[in-house]
Amino acid sequence: MTTSSSAGGAPPVHELFVYLCVRDTAAAIDFYARAFGATERYRLSEPSGRIGHAELQFGPAVLMLADEFPECGFTAPLPEGLPGVVIHLHVDNADAMARAAVAAGATLLSEPSDEFYGERSCKLRDPFGHTWMLGHSIEAVSPQEMQRRYTAMFETG
């Protein structure tokens, strides 16, 4: 794997940020702080109170979020909808983080369980319609072993 340049000679990527659109950014900031221990870096608010940009620190990662701006095509998922993105948080203890998230208002979609890929993980939906996977390592699994286990799941049905 090379990291010196991207395909087609494009300049290299330095960082990747998840940017969420939510219906109530102030409430989302509060939820993510209570559920996941995120800390607010800053927010930019319009005089009307609509938040145009906020940044939260999740360990070494930054999550960006903002209120809806339908005039710019920036809309939030429906809380009961199925968005096409899952945000994965790798944490020290998925069970404890899931309990904290549920206590803060998340809905548990799948209980924490040991998975073939070497993590104990679960899935939940936050009150703003976004799906989160929480996981912590339980064993180191090579990509080849992961593929073998994945294939075996389909063979044993």
Secondary structure by P-SEA (a helix, b strand, c coil): ccccccccccccccbbbbbbbbccaaaaaaaaaaacccccccccccccccccbbbbbcccbbbbbbccccccccccccccccccbbbbbbcccaaaaaaaaaaaccccccccccccccccbbbbbcccbbbbbbbbbcccccaaaaaaaaaaaaaac
